[in-house]
Amino acid sequence: METGLNAFKEALHLKHVEAGEYSPLALAYIGDAVYELAIRTLVMNRGNMQANKMHKKTANLVKADAQVFICFWRKS
């Protein structure tokens, strides 16, 4: 039995595809999901709380104006 990413890809029947085969909008779509997962992990790392509160905190951090703020804040 395979473990890790290969097992995940096999279980979902994912084929190998080059990133250049996707449009910029398609890449942005998957990038948004990766970003949201990172933010959800950050929110959960701050401690246990009600799911509704986690959702509200996550939603506030993934909206566009928050992403711009985080981007410029990190550069300074």
Order of alpha helices (4+ residues) and beta strands (2+ residues): alpha-alpha-alpha-alpha
